[in-house]
Amino acid sequence: SGLLPAKPVKTGERWTAATEAVSELTGVDPIQTGGLNCTLADLKSSENVDVARITFAGSVTGPSELGPCRQTIDGHFLFNLDQELITHLVLNGRTEILDSKGQVDGQLEGRYEVRRHPAIDDPGLSDTALKGLNLKPNSENTALLFDEKNLGIRFLYSRNWELAAANKGIVQ
């Protein structure tokens, strides 16, 4: 991830996030001015999991799907050091939509929070439950089922139904 440091850092050290990551996070592309600074805030161990808390803050300007804008964001994320993945993200953002003279024409503010955790073990997906099943993709195990009991409708399509229909002239 471009939000992670390119080399090992100690608690309290800062680095600049990669432009591509900032663009992906903000929707500003290309970034004309600004950037995002990250800091390794602390390291924690809980439930036998080592986690790094990384804070970030900054402001960027450039074109987005809303037009010319300036985005100011701050937040933090937790990075599981063992699994090497982000498990929690909190982002506060403010978007100022700019007119042709660079003056604020409108604004949006928001907060985004997402948590990521392993799914609960499903006994239907255990090695024992899957033993003897054909797990290589074929027309039977990749079919798409639409079953609407209230309407009395049930459709079963092979995975390549659009391609098959197009070849028959059904889908244009």
DRENPA-35680 format. One line per field, with one value per residue: residue number from 1; x, y, z of N, C-alpha, C in turn. Coordinates in Angstrom, 3 decimals. Each point is the difference from the previous one (the first is absolute). Layout:
num = [NUM/...]
nu = [X/...]
nv = [Y/...]
nw = [Z/...]
cau = [X/...]
cav = [Y/...]
caw = [Z/...]
cu = [X/...]
cv = [Y/...]
cw = [Z/...]
end
This chain:
num = [1/2/3/4/5/6/7/8/9/10/11/12/13/14/15/16/17/18/19/20/21/22/23/24/25/26/27/28/29/30/31/32/33/34/35/36/37/38/39/40/41/42/43/44/45/46/47/48/49/50/51/52/53/54/55/56/57/58/59/60/61/62/63/64/65/66/67/68/69/70/71/72/73/74/75/76/77/78/79/80/81/82/83/84/85/86/87/88/89/90/91/92/93/94/95/96/97/98/99/100/101/102/103/104/105/106/107/108/109/110/111/112/113/114/115/116/117/118/119/120/121/122/123/124/125/126/127/128/129/130/131/132/133/134/135/136/137/138/139/140/141/142/143/144/145/146/147/148/149/150/151/152/153/154/155/156/157/158/159/160/161/162/163/164/165/166/167/168/169/170/171/172]
nu = [0.835/-0.350/-0.833/0.619/0.905/0.892/0.345/0.628/-0.979/0.313/-0.537/-0.912/0.575/0.307/-0.912/0.289/-1.321/0.016/0.321/0.310/0.503/0.562/0.343/0.331/0.585/0.446/0.337/1.068/-0.142/1.124/0.838/-0.533/-0.519/0.917/-0.344/0.415/0.078/0.812/-0.453/1.045/-1.269/-0.287/0.560/-0.923/-0.139/-0.950/-0.427/1.282/-0.412/1.029/-0.323/0.178/-0.049/-0.469/0.434/-0.934/0.543/-0.809/0.413/-0.894/0.470/-1.074/-0.107/-1.321/-0.769/0.274/1.131/0.504/0.909/-0.221/0.748/-0.557/0.949/-0.517/0.771/-0.354/0.947/-0.531/1.283/-0.579/1.001/-0.750/-1.218/0.654/-0.995/-0.751/-0.178/0.392/-0.928/0.473/-0.878/0.484/-0.972/0.593/-0.989/0.836/-1.159/0.912/-0.217/-0.234/-0.303/-0.323/-1.175/-0.272/-0.571/0.510/-0.584/0.748/-0.599/0.903/-0.471/1.074/-0.634/1.024/-0.555/1.108/-0.676/0.636/-0.509/-1.168/0.665/-0.166/-0.740/-0.791/1.027/-0.217/1.217/-0.592/-0.646/1.180/0.365/0.522/-0.011/-0.481/1.197/0.210/0.108/-1.306/-0.770/0.191/1.300/-0.158/-1.085/-0.803/-0.454/-1.149/-0.376/-1.129/-0.148/0.068/0.863/0.468/1.148/0.568/1.187/0.524/1.065/0.593/1.217/0.026/-1.090/0.658/1.134/-0.611/-0.647/1.167/0.560/-1.111/0.576/-0.011/1.280/-0.344]
nv = [-1.187/0.991/-0.449/-1.131/0.004/0.586/0.420/-0.849/0.259/0.969/-0.297/0.772/-0.893/0.944/-0.112/0.210/-0.058/-1.134/0.759/-1.200/-0.274/1.190/-0.150/-1.249/0.449/1.019/-0.738/0.638/0.254/0.599/-0.298/1.218/0.026/-0.045/-0.616/-1.176/0.428/-1.026/-0.525/-0.724/-0.021/-1.294/-0.918/-0.917/-0.717/-0.662/-0.938/0.041/1.252/0.182/1.214/0.639/1.084/0.290/1.218/0.726/0.988/0.808/0.723/-0.227/0.524/0.053/-0.550/-0.077/-1.004/0.799/-0.092/1.209/-0.517/0.246/-1.055/0.076/-0.903/-0.725/-0.796/-1.254/-0.924/-1.203/-0.307/-1.161/-0.014/-0.917/0.471/1.105/0.424/0.933/0.130/1.263/0.776/1.159/0.620/1.197/0.460/0.975/0.082/0.882/0.206/0.116/1.313/0.602/0.777/-1.271/0.647/-0.165/-0.979/-0.980/-0.718/-1.058/-0.509/-0.881/-1.098/-0.744/-1.093/-0.821/-1.154/-0.671/-1.150/-1.058/-0.669/-0.163/-0.975/-0.342/-0.822/0.719/0.727/-0.890/-0.462/-0.384/1.161/0.464/-0.972/-0.360/1.316/0.219/0.454/-0.727/1.253/-0.188/-0.459/-1.050/0.105/0.541/-0.761/0.888/0.024/0.266/0.063/0.413/-0.582/1.259/0.030/-1.088/0.701/-0.843/0.648/-0.878/0.792/-0.454/-0.055/-0.620/0.192/1.113/-0.686/-1.029/0.884/0.628/-1.198/-0.063/1.183/-0.545/0.122/1.238]
nw = [0.000/-0.752/0.972/-0.305/0.978/-0.780/1.217/0.816/0.878/0.839/1.162/-0.553/-0.786/-0.925/-0.957/-1.256/-0.051/-0.693/-1.021/-0.510/1.204/0.040/-1.257/0.278/1.077/-0.721/-1.042/0.455/-1.299/-0.316/0.985/0.097/1.229/0.952/1.105/0.397/1.260/0.206/1.136/0.381/0.388/-0.151/0.778/-0.280/1.073/-0.637/0.840/0.365/-0.191/-0.822/0.456/-1.149/0.784/-1.193/0.314/-0.585/-0.701/-0.648/-1.028/-0.966/-1.119/-0.782/-1.204/0.189/0.346/1.037/-0.683/-0.215/0.825/1.285/0.287/1.195/0.323/0.961/0.683/0.140/-0.050/0.227/0.082/-0.334/0.867/0.599/-0.212/0.353/0.803/-0.588/1.331/0.054/-0.529/0.428/-0.773/0.312/-0.751/-0.653/-0.856/-0.508/-0.589/-0.963/-0.115/-1.141/1.040/0.339/-0.059/1.282/-0.708/0.711/0.956/0.261/1.056/0.417/0.518/-0.182/0.371/-0.069/0.354/0.100/-0.057/0.469/-1.008/0.561/0.620/-1.267/0.727/-0.777/0.487/0.941/0.246/1.132/0.100/-0.362/0.849/-1.134/0.257/-1.205/0.361/-1.076/-0.483/-0.027/-0.976/0.782/0.356/-1.184/0.061/-0.562/1.252/-0.608/1.275/-0.563/1.198/0.452/-1.006/0.616/0.134/-0.842/-0.053/-0.824/0.102/-1.082/0.472/-1.154/0.750/0.379/0.056/0.604/0.767/0.152/0.139/0.696/0.178/1.230/0.367/-0.118]
cau = [-0.835/0.747/-0.113/0.998/1.342/0.808/1.049/-0.409/-0.043/-0.221/-1.150/0.154/0.575/-0.946/0.349/-0.991/-0.692/0.176/-0.997/-1.043/-0.882/-0.771/-0.968/-1.015/-0.739/-0.755/-0.703/0.595/0.974/1.265/0.160/0.741/0.777/-0.258/0.355/-0.479/1.063/-0.362/0.838/-0.197/-0.413/0.389/-0.113/-0.787/-0.233/-1.205/-0.504/1.080/0.113/0.786/-0.655/0.569/-0.991/0.608/-0.855/0.282/-0.679/0.514/-0.930/0.402/-0.889/0.053/-1.308/-0.641/-1.282/-0.821/0.627/1.163/-0.294/1.053/-0.427/0.771/-0.373/0.819/-0.537/0.989/-0.348/0.724/0.617/0.367/1.369/0.159/-0.715/0.341/-1.190/-0.695/-1.166/-0.927/0.313/-0.867/0.384/-0.833/0.343/-0.717/0.230/-0.451/-0.130/0.540/-0.460/1.070/0.994/0.612/-0.745/-0.893/-1.346/-0.824/0.835/-0.544/0.784/-0.451/0.841/-0.074/0.640/-0.188/0.732/0.186/0.337/-0.251/-1.378/-0.221/0.153/-1.240/0.207/-0.253/1.198/1.114/0.615/-0.846/-1.214/0.347/0.636/-0.792/-0.628/0.859/0.232/0.481/-1.161/-0.662/-1.314/-0.912/0.320/0.147/-1.290/-0.607/-1.382/-0.910/-1.177/-0.916/-1.198/-1.206/-0.462/-0.048/0.996/1.274/0.861/1.324/0.808/1.418/0.816/0.220/-1.294/-0.035/0.733/-0.825/-1.143/0.486/0.288/-1.279/-0.661/-1.010/0.488/0.652]
cav = [1.187/1.247/0.716/-0.584/0.539/-0.766/-0.663/-0.088/1.248/-0.116/0.739/1.449/0.425/0.419/-0.176/0.508/-1.073/-0.025/0.789/-0.887/-0.378/1.194/0.202/-1.046/0.273/1.257/0.165/1.132/-0.532/-0.049/0.921/1.169/0.485/-0.625/-1.383/-0.609/-0.437/-1.120/-0.157/-1.206/0.524/-0.955/-1.438/-0.631/-1.445/-0.422/-1.278/-0.615/0.668/1.227/0.986/1.350/1.062/1.010/1.167/0.726/1.289/0.803/0.689/-0.057/0.666/-0.514/-0.391/-1.224/-0.187/1.175/1.162/0.454/-0.015/-0.109/-0.959/-0.054/-1.220/-0.496/-1.226/-1.009/-1.377/-1.039/-0.928/-1.260/-0.271/-1.417/-0.296/1.068/0.597/1.028/-0.588/1.047/1.296/1.137/1.118/1.203/0.754/1.200/0.324/1.321/0.067/1.302/0.564/0.225/0.920/-0.639/0.355/-1.063/0.111/-0.938/-0.869/-1.238/-0.539/-1.331/-0.911/-1.351/-0.960/-1.387/-1.009/-1.235/-1.090/-1.310/-0.494/-1.094/-1.289/-0.578/-1.445/-0.407/0.228/-0.735/-1.000/-1.196/0.255/0.167/-1.221/-0.716/0.926/0.493/1.427/0.622/0.640/-0.632/0.617/-0.265/0.675/1.451/0.510/1.104/-0.325/1.039/-0.714/0.937/-0.795/0.850/0.196/-1.297/0.029/-0.643/-0.069/-0.567/0.340/-0.337/1.190/0.734/0.152/1.195/-0.316/-0.918/0.748/0.914/-0.810/-0.377/1.224/0.401/1.205/0.886]
caw = [0.000/-0.065/1.262/0.892/-0.269/-0.942/0.784/1.408/0.769/1.439/0.506/-0.082/-1.292/-1.035/-1.406/-0.939/-0.717/-1.450/-0.736/-0.534/1.107/0.384/-1.073/0.154/1.230/-0.089/-1.278/-0.716/-0.955/0.721/1.125/-0.463/1.140/1.287/0.240/1.219/0.896/0.864/1.192/0.793/1.308/1.026/-0.249/1.052/-0.047/0.701/-0.485/-0.782/-1.292/0.027/-0.855/-0.063/-0.242/-0.851/-0.205/-1.237/-0.142/-1.098/-0.882/-1.412/-0.954/-1.359/-0.527/0.479/-0.695/0.321/-0.619/0.767/1.431/1.006/1.013/1.227/0.701/1.101/0.562/0.357/-0.292/0.718/-0.940/0.623/-0.424/-0.330/-1.237/-0.945/-0.591/0.775/0.651/0.429/-0.596/0.322/-0.844/0.049/-1.190/-0.411/-1.399/-0.422/-1.454/-0.388/-1.271/-0.976/0.563/1.153/1.216/0.461/-0.555/0.758/0.815/0.542/1.107/0.350/0.776/-0.526/0.895/-0.424/0.760/-0.751/0.903/-0.628/0.067/0.949/-0.667/-0.490/-0.110/-1.379/-0.801/0.598/-0.875/0.037/-0.780/-1.408/-0.497/-0.993/-0.949/-1.074/0.226/-1.237/-0.641/-1.141/-0.244/1.116/1.257/-0.180/-0.467/0.734/0.319/0.481/0.487/0.656/0.313/0.022/-1.377/-0.670/-1.078/0.290/-1.174/0.205/-1.160/0.077/0.246/-1.250/-0.655/-0.850/-1.223/-0.770/-0.523/-1.043/-1.179/-0.600/-0.421/0.982/0.660/-0.987]
cu = [0.877/-0.139/1.014/1.374/0.777/1.114/-0.468/0.086/-0.222/-1.232/0.302/0.582/-1.097/0.542/-1.140/-0.599/0.249/-1.156/-1.140/-0.996/-0.880/-1.073/-1.140/-0.895/-0.918/-0.849/0.507/1.096/0.025/0.001/0.881/0.852/-0.356/0.428/-0.522/1.197/-0.524/0.990/-0.302/-0.281/0.403/-0.153/-0.737/-0.022/-1.254/-0.494/1.001/0.139/0.805/-0.563/0.751/-1.145/0.712/-0.995/0.394/-0.785/0.612/-1.116/0.544/-1.002/0.211/-1.390/-0.493/-1.295/-0.967/0.482/1.213/-0.334/1.271/-0.538/0.963/-0.465/0.932/-0.656/1.103/-0.454/0.855/0.490/0.460/1.368/0.219/-0.639/0.285/-1.228/-0.612/-1.260/-1.041/0.461/-1.033/0.511/-1.017/0.408/-0.882/0.401/-0.560/0.009/0.361/-0.579/1.200/1.087/0.696/-0.672/-0.964/-1.421/-0.980/0.912/-0.767/0.897/-0.534/1.017/-0.250/0.732/-0.311/0.873/0.042/0.411/-0.297/-1.458/-0.076/0.122/-1.365/0.216/-0.245/1.192/1.223/0.557/-0.860/-1.237/0.294/0.625/-0.938/-0.711/1.006/0.140/0.622/-1.221/-0.522/-1.396/-0.975/0.326/0.272/-1.305/-0.503/-1.477/-0.732/-1.289/-0.861/-1.325/-1.277/-0.563/-0.129/0.983/1.277/0.769/1.330/0.782/1.417/0.775/0.163/-1.310/-0.065/0.684/-0.832/-1.180/0.435/0.274/-1.272/-0.768/-1.045/0.406/0.753/0.991]
cv = [1.246/0.860/-0.515/0.567/-0.919/-0.768/-0.064/1.355/-0.318/0.809/1.500/0.489/0.261/-0.327/0.554/-1.178/0.129/0.729/-0.870/-0.390/1.173/0.267/-1.009/0.285/1.217/0.132/1.186/-0.553/0.854/1.006/1.148/0.605/-0.817/-1.445/-0.450/-0.481/-1.080/-0.084/-1.342/0.462/-0.935/-1.428/-0.603/-1.505/-0.289/-1.277/-0.666/0.578/1.284/0.962/1.325/0.971/1.122/1.132/0.666/1.299/0.733/0.609/-0.078/0.792/-0.609/-0.392/-1.306/-0.171/1.140/1.256/0.406/0.046/0.010/-0.951/0.034/-1.228/-0.261/-1.265/-0.925/-1.360/-0.921/-1.014/-1.233/-0.401/-1.452/-0.337/1.000/0.533/1.016/-0.629/1.040/1.319/1.017/1.184/1.126/0.853/1.202/0.299/1.382/0.010/1.413/0.473/0.259/0.945/-0.590/0.328/-1.138/0.279/-0.905/-0.903/-1.216/-0.434/-1.374/-0.769/-1.400/-0.913/-1.402/-0.900/-1.280/-1.080/-1.327/-0.401/-1.119/-1.299/-0.571/-1.497/-0.517/0.191/-0.723/-1.001/-1.254/0.187/0.078/-1.249/-0.717/0.902/0.418/1.512/0.693/0.585/-0.807/0.605/-0.233/0.823/1.491/0.640/1.110/-0.333/1.247/-0.718/0.967/-0.714/0.835/0.226/-1.312/-0.080/-0.670/-0.124/-0.600/0.227/-0.522/1.301/0.829/0.224/1.224/-0.260/-0.926/0.725/0.935/-0.772/-0.423/1.240/0.503/1.307/0.835/0.900]
cw = [0.000/1.236/1.014/-0.332/-0.946/0.712/1.449/0.699/1.468/0.384/-0.006/-1.316/-1.017/-1.386/-0.843/-0.758/-1.495/-0.681/-0.504/1.091/0.420/-1.043/0.108/1.205/-0.132/-1.256/-0.798/-0.919/-1.257/1.163/-0.472/1.107/1.223/0.065/1.346/0.815/0.916/1.152/0.644/1.424/1.130/-0.495/1.183/-0.217/0.788/-0.653/-0.942/-1.395/0.185/-1.041/0.079/-0.252/-0.724/-0.191/-1.320/-0.018/-1.182/-0.814/-1.413/-0.828/-1.374/-0.452/0.615/-0.780/0.280/-0.710/0.808/1.494/0.835/1.054/1.168/0.754/1.175/0.523/0.442/-0.506/0.841/-1.016/0.765/-0.538/-0.396/-1.345/-1.107/-0.736/0.955/0.578/0.429/-0.607/0.442/-0.803/0.164/-1.195/-0.240/-1.444/-0.272/-1.518/-0.412/-1.327/-0.909/0.503/1.231/1.312/0.354/-0.470/0.744/0.810/0.487/1.143/0.327/0.816/-0.539/0.973/-0.492/0.867/-0.824/0.996/-0.687/0.161/1.035/-0.771/-0.352/-0.167/-1.420/-0.916/0.578/-1.007/-0.072/-0.875/-1.494/-0.620/-0.964/-0.996/-1.064/0.172/-1.199/-0.718/-1.190/-0.124/1.153/1.236/-0.151/-0.485/0.912/0.207/0.469/0.371/0.799/0.226/-0.033/-1.392/-0.752/-1.153/0.484/-1.313/0.399/-1.289/0.191/0.131/-1.273/-0.756/-0.903/-1.331/-0.879/-0.624/-1.122/-1.285/-0.714/-0.458/0.977/0.682/-1.015/0.679]
end
